[in-house]
Amino acid sequence: MAIRIKSRGNESAEQMMRRFKKLCEKEGLVKDVKRKEYYEKPSERKRRMAKRGPQRD
């Protein structure tokens, strides 16, 4: 998945970076990267999911 940002008129680099960061956060990329940073044993993953509770639709 690629996130692309196009400059809007006289938009500065800081503003573009802010929009990029918001899009990454909205897509859940930051959370996913942090979760995959370290190996998690399957038993620990199951325990974490059970602690979080049932998923809602």
Secondary structure, 3 states (H helix, E strand, C coil): CCCCCCCCCCCCHHHHHHHHHHHHHHHCHHHHHHHHCCCCCHHHHHHHHHHHCCCCC
